Amino acid sequence: MSFAVPDSVRPLRDAVYAFMTERVEPAEPVLHAGGPEAAAVLDELRAQAKKEGLWALGHPRELGGGGLPFLDYVYVNEVQGRSEYGQLALGTYTLQDSLMLHEHASPGQRERYLEPLVRGAISPSFAMTEPAVSSSDPTQITTSAVLDGDEWVINGHKWFTTGASRAAYTTVMCRTEPDAPPHLAFSMILVPTDTPGYTIVRETPVLGLDGAHCEVRYEDVRVPAANLLGPRGQGFVIAQKRLGPGRIFHCMRWLGQAQRAFDLMCRRLHERAAFGEPLAAKQLMRQHVFDSYTEIQSARLLTLHAAGVVGSAPGAQARVEIGAIKVVGARMLHNVIDRAIQVYGAAGLTPDTPLERMYRHARAGRIYDGPDEVHIDSVGRRILGAYAAGGSWEFGLR
């Protein structure tokens, strides 16, 4: 796999880059403010993306998407990640859920949810995390679903169900097989958000940002038995298939944000003067450039390598590669934005630049989709396991 953008992908990537820098990024102040004006601006951006053939590029063509192959889409996703609104404007916010439904949904579920998702007519949400349970050990999830005749009855308490307040439905991880081994005890059930007993307690602010991270209670929530997604007891299998590529998508978007922060930092170094010369002439400022360059490039190569492993071998889990990039990517993003803020000085702490908001989002990256510590432990354990079995970890062969 080439680490440079392939010639076949470059024109589309350039078009997405132009869309992000010329239309989405300038609209951010209005989009941050929310309300009717923000909704109208987002609708207009989505209409433009559809008109220009930039809509839902990573979704399979048979679903109405752009049909871009996985290994091509990662390069496009990189520039789409420059803004937190890129996914919403370009119709890829639903990609993980669409791919999950595409593989596991029944014909009825596909008709009700999948086709509208790709069109952008509805939004999804995914409920796994619980306030009373360590998210690093999801086998302790307590939300339960009991089959009562032809209905599932769900009771439990979830939080950080991102987007639930605007979603048409939530895919809920529930304990359905209480006597089964831990990784075979859970199932996925689709719950429309207007179902009686489904109650949004609050939208939990994260570092001062209102990102629709919802706390939700399920009190005798009844949905048809047909709302089971995939086989009973296969919730963890489905979740892993969803999360693996999703982490690669996250890391590529983080690279787009890091590129944006790097651009802002380098331009500031030429624009700002102190003690009679540009900041770019200061040795310590050049250290910021060096450190950021090496971290971005290292994270990018690791991420593209992981994408290559997944994309070249259908079904490959690449748990070592994906676990590594989740940690390295999140740290890289935090560090690059932090240096850019340092270069801007006091201005970097204000909304006068996008950096202060990017910084808060970046800090969350070290926690969601699994905290750093879990991935570090998992990667180390798997590599040591190869040696314990009499083998080794040959970098040139992976």
N, C-alpha and C positions, 0 to 999 in steps of 0.2 A: 504493500500500500504506500503510495506516495504521500509525503507529509506536506508537500505544496498542494495548493488547490488545483485539481485536474483541469485541463483546458476545457473539457466537456462540461464542467460545472461552473466555470468562471463567469460566463455571461449572466447566468441566473443568480449567482452569488452577488455579482456587481449590481444587479437590479434590486435585489433585496437590500443591499448596503445603501443604495441611493434612497430607497423607500424609507429606511430607518433614519438616516441622517438628515434627509430633507423634509420629511413629513412627520414621522413618529416622535423623534427627539424634540423638535420645536413645539410639539403639542403637549409635551409633558406637564408644563405648569397648569394647563387647563385640566388635564386628566387627573393630576394629583388632587385638584380641588374637589372633584366629584360633582354630583348633581346632574341636572338635565343637560347643561352645556357640555359636560364631559361625555355623557352618553351619546349626544348628537355628534360630537367630534369622533368618538370611537366608531360609531355607525358609518360615518363618512369614510374613515380610514379603511374599514372592512370592505365597503363597497368599492373603493379604489383598488384594493388588493385583488378582489375577485375580477374586476374589469381588466386588470393588467396581468392576469394569469399567475399571481403570486399567492393565491389562497390555498391553505391546507396542503402545502407541498409534500409533506412527509406522509400523508394519508394514502392508503392504497387507491389506485385509480378506480377500481371496481366499486369503491365506496363514494366516489365523487371527488376524491382528492387529486393531488398532483402526481402521485405515483412515483415520487423520487426515491430511488434505491437508498437503503440505509446508509451506505458508505458515502453517497453523494450528499445526503441530507445533513450529515454531521457538519459539513463545511458551510452549508447555508445556515444551519442553526447557530453557528458561531457568530455570524454578523447579526442575526435576529436577536441574539442575547444582549446587544448593546443597551437595550431599554427593557424595563420590566413589562412594558406594554407591547413588546414585539409579538409575543405569542397570541395575545388577544387580537391585535390588529391583523395578523396574518393567518389566523384560523388554526393555529397549532396548539393552543392551550388544551385542547381535548385529546391530543394525540395518544397519550398513554392509555386513556380510558377507551378510545376508539379501537386501538390495537387489541386491548384486552377483550372487548366485546366481539371484535371480529373473529377472534379465535375461540371464544367460549360461549357466546350468546346463542340462545335458541332463536328460531325464525321469528317468533313473536317479540322477543326482546330486541332483535335487530331492527324490526319495523318500528317499534315504539321509541327506541333510544338511539340506535347507531346512525341511521340516516340523518336524523335531525342534528346529531352532534357534529357530523362532518360539515353540514350546511351552516353551522353556527346558530341554529335556531334555538338550541337549548345548551345549558352548561351542566357538567357533571360535578360530583364531589366524591371523595373517597375517605372512609372512616375506619381507621385502625387504632390510632393512639387513644389511650384512656388516661385520665388524670390520676387515678389511684394505682397505675401499673407502670413499672419501668419500661419505657419503649424499647430499651435494648434487649428485653426478654419478652417478646410478644406472645410466647406460649402461656403467659399468665393472664392474658385477656379474659375478662369476666363477662362481657356482654354476651347474652345467650339468646338462642332461637330454638323454640320447641315447636314441632309440627303438631298442630291441632286440627285434625281432619284435613281439609285442603288449604289450610292457611299456616304460615309461620307466625308465631307470636314472639316478638323481640323485646327484650328488656335489657337496659344497660345505660352506660354513660360514656360518651366519647368527647374528645376535644381536639383542637387543631384539625378540624374537618374543613379544609380550605375551600372557600367558595360555596359553602352550604347555603348561605343566605340568598344566593342568586341561582342556585342549582335546581334543576328539575327533579333530580334524584340523587341518592347517595348509595354507593356500593359499600355495604357494611360487612366487616369481618366479625363473625359471630361464632361462639362455641355451640356446635350442633351435635357433637359426638362426645359426650362427657366421659365415656369409658374407653375411648380410643387413645393411642399414644399421642403425646402433645402435638406433633406436627401433622397428625391426621384428625385432629379434633375440631377443626374450624372450617367454615364454609363462607362463601360470599353470597350475599343476598341483596338484590336491588330494591331500594325503598324510595318511592316517590316522596318528595319533601313536604307534600301537602297531606300526607297520611295522618289520621288522628293518632295522637300519642307521640308524634315526632315534634319535639319542642326545642327550638334554638334558645339557649339560655342567654348567650351573649356572643358578640364578636370580640375576641380577645386581642387587644392591641399587642404588638410585638415591637419592643424597643421604640414605642411611641408611634408606630405605623399601624394604621387600620387596614389590614389586609384581608378582611373577611375570614379570619381563622376562627371558626365557630366552635363553641361548646354546645353539645346537643345531648338531650336526654331522650331515651326510648322507653316509653311506659306503655306496656301492652300494645305495641305497634303490630298491627295485623296486615300482612300482605299475602297474596296468593302463593301457594306452593310453587307455582311456575316461575316465581321471581328468583329462584335459586340460580346462581350463575355457575355453570359447570357442574361437575359431580359433587356430591356431599363429601365433606372431609378433605377437599382439595384446595382449601383456601390459601394455604401457605404456598403451594405449587403455583397457583395463579398469581399470588402476590409477588413471588420471586421473578416470574416472567415479566411482570409489569415493572418492577423496580430496577432490574438490571439495565435494560436499554434506557430507562428513565434517568438513571444516574449518569449515563454517558451524555444524554441531552442536557442535563443540569451542567455538567462540567464544560461542555462546549459553549453554553450560554455564558458561563462564568468567564470563559476566555474572551468572549465578546465584550463583557463589562470591563475586564482587565485592560483590553486594548483601548477602550474609551478612556479609562483613567490614565493609562500610559500616554495617550495623545494629549490629554489635558495637562498632564505634568510636564511633558517635554516642551509644549508650546509656552507654558507659563515660565519655564526656565529661560526662554529667549525673550519674553515680553517684560519680565520684571528685572529691575536693576537694584543693586545694593552696594554701597561703598564704592561707587564709581564704575561698576562693571555689571554686565548681565549675570543673573544667577547661574546661567549655563557655564560661566567661567570658573565657578567655585568647585573645588575638588570634592567636597562632601556632597554637593548636589549631583555631581556625576556618579557618585557612589549609589545614589538612589536610582539612577537610570540603569546602572550596571546590575544591581540586585534585582530590579524589576524585570529587566530583559531576561536574565537567566532563569528566574522563577516562571515567567510566562512561557518561555520556550520549553523548559523542562516539562511543565504541566501539559503543554500542548502536545508534545511528542508522546508522553505517557497516555494521554487521552485518545489520540489518534491510533496508537498501538492497541489499546483496549477495544476501540471501535472496530479495528481491523480483525481482531480475534473473533468478536461477536458476529461481524458482518460476513466473514468468509466461511464460517462454520455454523449453519443454522442449528439453533438449539444450544450452542456453546454458552456456558454460564460465565466463564472468565471471571470467577469470583476474586482471585488474587488481583488481576488487572483492574477490575472495577472498584474493589475495595481501596486499592492504592490511589486511584485518581480521585475518588471521593474525598480523601483526606488531603492529598497534595493540592487538588484544585481549590478547595475551600480555603486552605491556608494561603495559597498564592493570591487569591482574590483579595482577601483581607489585607495582606501585606502591601500589595500594589496600591490599593485605594488609600491605605494609611499613609504611604509615602507621598502620594499625590496631594493629600490633605496637608501634609507637613510642608510641602513646597508652596502651597497657596497660603499658608499661615492662617490668620484669623478668618480670612474669606472662605477657606475650605470648610470651616465649621458652620457656615450659614447656607441657606437655600439659594444663595447667589450662584452656586455651582451645583451640579447634580451629585457631587461627591459625598456630601453628608448623608443623603438618603441611600446612596449606593452602599456606604459603609455599614449602615444599620442592617440592610438586607444581607450583606456579606457575612456578618457575624452569625446570623441564623443558619448559614450554610454548614457550619461545623456541627450542627445538631440535627437538622431534619434529614430524613432518609437514612437515619442511623448516625449516632454520635461518632466522632473521630475514634474514640477509644475502642469501640466495638470493631470497627474496620481494621484498626491497627492490630488488635489481638487476633482477628480472623486471618489476616494476611500472614502474620508471623506463624500462626499455628499450622496453616496449610503448607507453607514452604518447609517448615521443620518436619511436617508429616511426610513430605517426599523423601527427606533424608532418613527418617526413621524406618521407612519402608525399603531402604537400601538403594534409593535413587539419588537424584540431585536436582538442582534447579538451574538448567542451562539457559542463560539469557539469550544466546544467539539462536536458540531453537524455538523461541516463543514469540 
